[in-house]
Amino acid sequence: MNRKLLNKEVQDFIESRYKEEVSKMAFQGSPFEGISTQELLVQLSGKKKAEKKLPTWFTHRGIVYPPNLNLEQTSSEITAVYKASLVSGNTLADLTGGFGIDSYFFSKRMKKVHHLELNKELQEIAAHNFGILGSKNVISETGDGLAFLENTSEKFDWIYLDPSRRDDAGGRVFFLSDCLPNVPDNLDLLQEKAKNIMIKTSPLLDLSAGLQELKNVHEIHIIAVENDVKELLWIIGSQPSAAIRLKTVNFQKQEKQEFEANFGDDHVEQYEEPQEFLYEPNAAIMKSGLFAVLGYHFRLSKLHPNSQLFTSSELLDFPGRRFRIEKVLPFRKKLLKKELSEKANISVRNFPETVANLRKQLKIREGGDQYLFFTTLKSEEKVVLVCQKA
């Protein structure tokens, strides 16, 4: 870590110029002796990204940011706070510590946190920032997390891992056995050293595939931010669980939508024609597959087994988007060109056309207050539901 980045004039420069286009700054070069243009650009870009993703880091002067790839791969502050809410106790080992976002928030819930990171430069940056943020109970070291476990006699209340999802060529991988470290192959060691294990995986990992690779899973958490699934968390205990709890959370600007049930729970689904209101589950629930349980819990009927849209005659609280249905139109292009406005928000559910094709065919621009759902009803009829937000 280049400590010249901490000089007052450099920090003043970063504070005053981070909003400017990095590409323009690249041509100007670095005005500071001992600091390369690239080093300065990394700090300007990092500061800019942290404003929304990591507000705690953004507001502290003297924070050093890592290269963009490391910053992109790190947890956002909102998901890190959620993860920290799940742990408690004396000791936690973060075996894939990275930039240290998760370790920092874990330290607010645990008496002691071990932060392990293979990349020496990244570890030094994280350790420096822990000092700036006042995290005195984080022990940060450069090293391999699994080797640390093998060589320590300490037992932990929690172990946390966020395995790298890139192969040697830089391509993305999704199965746990293809990630580094390989959790399935080292699960016995992890369980020997900790009462509880938390693993963060790609949001694209299939839940059933994950359960086949792991054992003693107690909970699976699906975390979405603004209806975009960001993380899957797997909570593993020392013994098998009678039931695996599947918990979904979607962080919106004004609310936190939560829904949970046991993995594999099922109920008989009810199907109805469109009534007065339409409901679209949030992205976390869509990932969970808990549609039958959701309908049973909220006493809602589905439009079709594969549409994943619900309807009711009364407006209900719901973990997702709610709409008032104004019209139900058959999918006949000539009719739709007359009936539909030139500007609308389009969604497709269980429908044989893409949004792009529909916009082109019907000459509908994006935006406005009208929402169009192109979908299939229980009768297999293809329709358009013309809606307004409820």
C-alpha positions as CSV (number, residue, x, y, z in Angstrom):
1,M,0.0,0.0,0.0
2,N,1.4,3.4,-1.0
3,R,1.2,5.4,2.2
4,K,1.7,8.7,0.2
5,L,-2.0,8.3,-0.6
6,L,-2.7,9.4,3.0
7,N,-0.9,12.8,2.6
8,K,-3.3,15.7,3.3
9,E,-3.0,17.2,-0.2
10,V,-3.7,13.8,-1.8
11,Q,-6.8,13.3,0.4
12,D,-8.0,16.8,-0.4
13,F,-7.6,16.1,-4.1
14,I,-9.6,12.8,-3.8
15,E,-12.4,14.5,-1.8
16,S,-12.7,17.3,-4.3
17,R,-12.3,15.4,-7.6
18,Y,-13.9,11.9,-7.2
19,K,-17.1,12.9,-9.0
20,E,-15.2,13.8,-12.2
21,E,-15.0,11.4,-15.1
22,V,-12.1,9.0,-14.5
23,S,-11.3,8.7,-18.2
24,K,-10.7,12.5,-18.3
25,M,-8.5,12.4,-15.3
26,A,-6.4,9.7,-16.9
27,F,-5.1,12.1,-19.5
28,Q,-4.1,14.7,-16.9
29,G,-1.7,12.5,-15.1
30,S,-0.8,12.5,-11.4
31,P,0.2,15.8,-9.9
32,F,1.8,14.1,-6.9
33,E,5.4,12.8,-6.6
34,G,5.6,9.1,-5.8
35,I,2.0,8.4,-6.7
36,S,1.3,7.0,-10.2
37,T,-1.7,8.1,-12.3
38,Q,-3.1,4.5,-12.0
39,E,-2.9,4.6,-8.2
40,L,-4.7,7.9,-8.1
41,L,-7.4,6.8,-10.5
42,V,-8.1,3.7,-8.4
43,Q,-8.7,5.9,-5.4
44,L,-11.0,8.3,-7.3
45,S,-13.0,5.5,-8.8
46,G,-13.2,3.7,-5.4
47,K,-14.4,6.8,-3.6
48,K,-17.1,7.3,-6.3
49,K,-18.3,3.7,-6.0
50,A,-18.3,3.7,-2.2
51,E,-20.7,6.6,-2.1
52,K,-23.7,4.3,-2.7
53,K,-22.2,0.8,-2.0
54,L,-20.2,1.5,1.1
55,P,-21.4,4.8,2.8
56,T,-19.5,4.1,6.0
57,W,-16.2,3.9,4.1
58,F,-17.2,6.9,1.9
59,T,-17.7,9.2,4.9
60,H,-14.3,8.4,6.6
61,R,-11.3,10.4,5.5
62,G,-8.1,8.4,5.0
63,I,-9.8,5.2,3.6
64,V,-7.7,3.5,0.9
65,Y,-9.6,1.7,-1.9
66,P,-8.4,-1.5,-3.7
67,P,-8.5,-2.0,-7.5
68,N,-11.9,-2.0,-9.2
69,L,-12.2,-5.8,-9.4
70,N,-11.8,-6.2,-5.7
71,L,-14.3,-3.5,-5.0
72,E,-16.9,-5.0,-7.4
73,Q,-16.5,-8.4,-5.8
74,T,-17.0,-7.2,-2.2
75,S,-20.3,-7.2,-0.3
76,S,-22.3,-4.1,-0.3
77,E,-22.9,-2.4,3.1
78,I,-26.6,-3.4,3.2
79,T,-25.9,-7.1,2.6
80,A,-22.9,-7.1,5.0
81,V,-25.1,-5.6,7.8
82,Y,-27.7,-8.3,7.1
83,K,-25.1,-11.1,7.3
84,A,-23.8,-9.7,10.6
85,S,-27.3,-9.8,12.1
86,L,-27.2,-13.6,11.8
87,V,-24.1,-14.1,14.0
88,S,-23.3,-13.7,17.6
89,G,-20.7,-15.1,20.1
90,N,-17.0,-14.7,20.9
91,T,-15.0,-15.6,17.8
92,L,-15.4,-15.6,14.1
93,A,-12.9,-16.4,11.3
94,D,-13.4,-14.8,8.0
95,L,-11.3,-17.1,5.8
96,T,-11.8,-15.1,2.6
97,G,-11.6,-11.6,4.1
98,G,-11.0,-9.5,0.9
99,F,-11.5,-5.8,1.4
100,G,-12.9,-6.4,4.8
101,I,-16.5,-5.2,4.5
102,D,-18.0,-8.3,6.1
103,S,-15.3,-8.6,8.7
104,Y,-16.0,-5.0,9.8
105,F,-19.7,-5.6,10.4
106,F,-19.0,-9.0,12.0
107,S,-16.8,-7.3,14.5
108,K,-19.7,-5.3,15.7
109,R,-21.4,-8.6,16.7
110,M,-18.5,-10.7,17.8
111,K,-15.8,-10.2,20.5
112,K,-13.0,-11.1,18.1
113,V,-12.8,-11.5,14.3
114,H,-9.9,-13.1,12.3
115,H,-9.6,-11.5,8.9
116,L,-7.6,-13.7,6.5
117,E,-6.7,-12.6,3.0
118,L,-4.3,-14.2,0.5
119,N,-3.5,-11.0,-1.4
120,K,-0.9,-9.1,0.7
121,E,-1.7,-5.7,-0.8
122,L,-5.4,-6.2,-0.3
123,Q,-4.9,-7.4,3.3
124,E,-2.7,-4.4,4.1
125,I,-5.4,-2.0,2.7
126,A,-8.1,-3.7,4.8
127,A,-6.0,-3.6,7.9
128,H,-5.3,0.1,7.4
129,N,-9.1,0.8,7.0
130,F,-10.0,-1.2,10.1
131,G,-7.8,1.2,12.0
132,I,-9.5,4.2,10.3
133,L,-12.9,2.8,11.2
134,G,-11.9,2.0,14.8
135,S,-12.3,-1.8,14.6
136,K,-9.9,-2.8,17.4
137,N,-11.2,-6.4,17.7
138,V,-10.3,-7.4,14.1
139,I,-7.0,-9.4,13.7
140,S,-6.0,-9.1,10.1
141,E,-3.4,-11.4,8.5
142,T,-2.1,-12.3,5.1
143,G,-2.5,-16.0,4.5
144,D,-4.5,-18.9,3.3
145,G,-7.7,-19.3,5.4
146,L,-7.7,-23.1,5.3
147,A,-4.0,-23.3,6.2
148,F,-4.8,-21.0,9.1
149,L,-7.5,-23.4,10.3
150,E,-5.2,-26.4,10.0
151,N,-2.5,-24.7,12.0
152,T,-4.6,-23.2,14.8
153,S,-5.8,-24.9,18.0
154,E,-8.5,-22.3,18.4
155,K,-12.2,-23.3,17.9
156,F,-14.6,-20.7,16.6
157,D,-18.3,-19.8,17.1
158,W,-18.5,-19.0,13.4
159,I,-16.5,-19.4,10.2
160,Y,-17.4,-17.3,7.2
161,L,-16.3,-18.0,3.6
162,D,-17.0,-16.2,0.3
163,P,-15.3,-18.6,-2.2
164,S,-13.9,-17.0,-5.3
165,R,-16.2,-17.7,-8.3
166,R,-13.5,-17.3,-11.0
167,D,-11.3,-20.0,-12.5
168,D,-7.6,-19.6,-13.4
169,A,-8.6,-18.0,-16.8
170,G,-10.8,-15.4,-15.1
171,G,-14.0,-17.1,-16.2
172,R,-17.0,-17.4,-13.8
173,V,-17.9,-20.7,-12.1
174,F,-21.0,-21.5,-10.1
175,F,-20.7,-24.9,-8.5
176,L,-19.2,-24.9,-5.0
177,S,-16.7,-27.6,-5.9
178,D,-15.3,-25.3,-8.7
179,C,-14.8,-22.3,-6.4
180,L,-11.7,-21.5,-4.3
181,P,-11.5,-22.6,-1.6
182,N,-13.3,-25.8,-2.4
183,V,-15.9,-25.9,0.4
184,P,-17.3,-29.4,-0.2
185,D,-13.9,-31.0,-0.1
186,N,-13.0,-29.1,3.2
187,L,-16.3,-29.3,5.0
188,D,-15.0,-31.7,7.6
189,L,-12.2,-29.4,8.6
190,L,-14.6,-26.4,8.7
191,Q,-17.0,-28.3,10.9
192,E,-14.2,-29.5,13.2
193,K,-13.2,-25.9,13.8
194,A,-16.5,-24.1,14.2
195,K,-20.0,-24.5,15.7
196,N,-21.5,-22.7,12.8
197,I,-20.5,-22.0,9.2
198,M,-21.8,-19.3,6.8
199,I,-21.1,-19.6,3.1
200,K,-21.8,-16.9,0.6
201,T,-22.4,-18.2,-3.0
202,S,-23.4,-16.9,-6.4
203,P,-27.0,-15.9,-6.7
204,L,-27.1,-18.1,-9.8
205,L,-26.3,-21.3,-7.8
206,D,-29.3,-23.7,-8.0
207,L,-30.6,-24.4,-4.5
208,S,-30.9,-28.1,-5.0
209,A,-27.4,-28.3,-6.5
210,G,-26.0,-26.5,-3.4
211,L,-27.8,-28.9,-1.1
212,Q,-26.3,-31.8,-2.9
213,E,-22.8,-30.5,-2.4
214,L,-23.2,-29.5,1.3
215,K,-24.4,-31.3,4.4
216,N,-26.0,-30.2,7.7
217,V,-27.5,-27.1,6.1
218,H,-29.9,-25.4,8.5
219,E,-30.9,-22.2,6.7
220,I,-30.6,-20.7,3.2
221,H,-30.9,-16.9,2.9
222,I,-31.7,-15.3,-0.4
223,I,-30.8,-11.6,-0.3
224,A,-32.1,-9.1,-3.0
225,V,-31.5,-5.3,-3.2
226,E,-34.0,-3.3,-5.2
227,N,-35.4,-6.5,-6.6
228,D,-32.0,-7.8,-7.8
229,V,-30.8,-11.0,-6.1
230,K,-27.2,-10.3,-4.8
231,E,-26.3,-13.2,-2.5
232,L,-27.2,-16.7,-1.3
233,L,-26.2,-17.5,2.2
234,W,-25.9,-21.1,3.5
235,I,-25.9,-21.6,7.3
236,I,-24.4,-24.9,8.3
237,G,-24.5,-26.5,11.8
238,S,-22.6,-29.3,13.4
239,Q,-25.6,-31.7,13.1
240,P,-28.3,-32.3,10.5
241,S,-31.4,-30.2,10.8
242,A,-34.9,-31.7,10.7
243,A,-36.0,-29.0,8.3
244,I,-34.1,-26.4,6.2
245,R,-35.4,-22.9,6.6
246,L,-35.5,-20.9,3.4
247,K,-35.5,-17.1,4.1
248,T,-36.0,-14.4,1.5
249,V,-35.3,-10.7,2.0
250,N,-35.7,-7.9,-0.5
251,F,-34.3,-4.5,0.5
252,Q,-36.3,-1.6,-1.0
253,K,-35.8,2.1,-0.5
254,Q,-38.7,2.4,1.9
255,E,-39.1,-1.1,3.2
256,K,-37.7,-4.6,3.7
257,Q,-39.8,-7.4,2.3
258,E,-39.3,-10.7,4.0
259,F,-40.9,-14.2,3.5
260,E,-39.8,-17.6,4.7
261,A,-40.8,-21.2,4.8
262,N,-39.2,-24.7,5.0
263,F,-37.5,-25.9,1.9
264,G,-39.7,-28.5,0.2
265,D,-42.9,-27.2,1.9
266,D,-45.8,-27.6,-0.5
267,H,-49.5,-26.7,-0.8
268,V,-52.2,-27.2,-3.3
269,E,-52.3,-24.2,-5.6
270,Q,-55.5,-22.4,-6.5
271,Y,-56.0,-21.0,-10.0
272,E,-58.4,-18.2,-11.0
273,E,-59.1,-15.8,-13.9
274,P,-57.7,-12.3,-13.3
275,Q,-59.6,-10.5,-10.6
276,E,-59.2,-6.9,-9.5
277,F,-55.6,-7.0,-8.3
278,L,-52.4,-8.6,-9.6
279,Y,-49.3,-9.5,-7.6
280,E,-45.7,-10.2,-8.8
281,P,-43.4,-11.8,-6.2
282,N,-40.0,-10.0,-5.6
283,A,-36.8,-11.4,-7.1
284,A,-35.8,-13.2,-3.9
285,I,-39.0,-15.2,-3.8
286,M,-38.7,-15.9,-7.5
287,K,-35.4,-17.5,-6.7
288,S,-36.8,-19.4,-3.8
289,G,-39.5,-21.2,-5.7
290,L,-41.9,-20.8,-2.7
291,F,-44.9,-20.0,-4.9
292,A,-47.3,-22.6,-3.5
293,V,-46.5,-21.6,0.1
294,L,-46.7,-17.9,-0.8
295,G,-50.2,-18.3,-2.3
296,Y,-51.4,-20.4,0.6
297,H,-50.0,-17.9,3.2
298,F,-51.6,-14.8,1.5
299,R,-54.7,-16.7,0.3
300,L,-54.0,-15.8,-3.3
301,S,-54.8,-17.6,-6.5
302,K,-52.4,-18.0,-9.4
303,L,-53.2,-17.2,-13.0
304,H,-51.4,-20.3,-14.4
305,P,-49.1,-23.0,-12.9
306,N,-46.1,-21.5,-14.7
307,S,-46.9,-17.8,-14.7
308,Q,-45.9,-17.1,-11.1
309,L,-48.4,-14.2,-11.0
310,F,-51.2,-14.0,-8.4
311,T,-54.6,-12.3,-8.2
312,S,-57.2,-11.4,-5.7
313,S,-60.4,-9.3,-5.4
314,E,-59.1,-7.3,-2.4
315,L,-55.8,-5.5,-2.1
316,L,-53.4,-7.3,0.3
317,D,-50.0,-6.7,1.8
318,F,-47.5,-8.7,-0.4
319,P,-43.7,-9.1,-0.7
320,G,-43.5,-7.9,-4.2
321,R,-45.2,-5.5,-6.6
322,R,-49.0,-4.9,-6.5
323,F,-51.2,-3.7,-9.4
324,R,-54.8,-2.8,-10.1
325,I,-55.9,-4.6,-13.3
326,E,-57.7,-2.2,-15.6
327,K,-58.2,-4.4,-18.6
328,V,-57.7,-8.0,-19.7
329,L,-57.1,-8.0,-23.5
330,P,-56.6,-11.0,-25.7
331,F,-53.3,-11.2,-27.5
332,R,-54.4,-10.0,-30.9
333,K,-51.9,-7.6,-32.4
334,K,-54.4,-5.5,-34.4
335,L,-56.6,-5.1,-31.3
336,L,-53.6,-4.3,-29.1
337,K,-52.3,-1.6,-31.4
338,K,-55.7,0.2,-31.0
339,E,-56.1,-0.4,-27.3
340,L,-52.6,0.1,-25.8
341,S,-50.8,3.4,-25.2
342,E,-47.6,4.3,-27.0
343,K,-45.6,4.3,-23.7
344,A,-45.7,1.6,-21.0
345,N,-43.7,-0.8,-18.8
346,I,-43.7,-4.3,-20.2
347,S,-43.2,-7.6,-18.4
348,V,-43.6,-11.2,-19.8
349,R,-44.5,-14.2,-17.7
350,N,-45.0,-17.6,-19.3
351,F,-45.3,-16.0,-22.7
352,P,-43.7,-16.9,-26.1
353,E,-42.4,-13.4,-27.0
354,T,-39.6,-11.3,-25.6
355,V,-40.1,-7.7,-24.3
356,A,-37.9,-6.4,-27.1
357,N,-40.0,-8.1,-29.8
358,L,-43.2,-6.9,-28.3
359,R,-42.0,-3.3,-28.1
360,K,-41.0,-3.5,-31.8
361,Q,-44.2,-5.2,-33.0
362,L,-46.6,-3.0,-31.0
363,K,-44.5,0.2,-31.2
364,I,-44.5,0.8,-27.5
365,R,-41.8,3.0,-25.9
366,E,-40.5,2.3,-22.4
367,G,-41.8,4.2,-19.4
368,G,-44.9,5.9,-18.1
369,D,-47.5,4.8,-15.5
370,Q,-49.0,1.9,-17.3
371,Y,-47.8,-1.6,-16.8
372,L,-48.5,-4.4,-19.3
373,F,-48.2,-8.0,-18.3
374,F,-48.1,-10.4,-21.3
375,T,-48.9,-13.8,-19.8
376,T,-50.9,-17.0,-20.1
377,L,-54.1,-17.8,-18.1
378,K,-55.2,-21.2,-16.7
379,S,-57.2,-21.7,-19.8
380,E,-54.0,-21.4,-21.8
381,E,-55.2,-18.2,-23.4
382,K,-52.5,-15.6,-24.1
383,V,-53.5,-12.2,-22.8
384,V,-52.3,-8.7,-21.9
385,L,-53.1,-7.4,-18.4
386,V,-53.2,-3.6,-18.5
387,C,-52.4,-2.4,-15.0
388,Q,-51.6,0.6,-12.8
389,K,-49.5,0.3,-9.6
390,A,-51.7,-0.2,-6.5
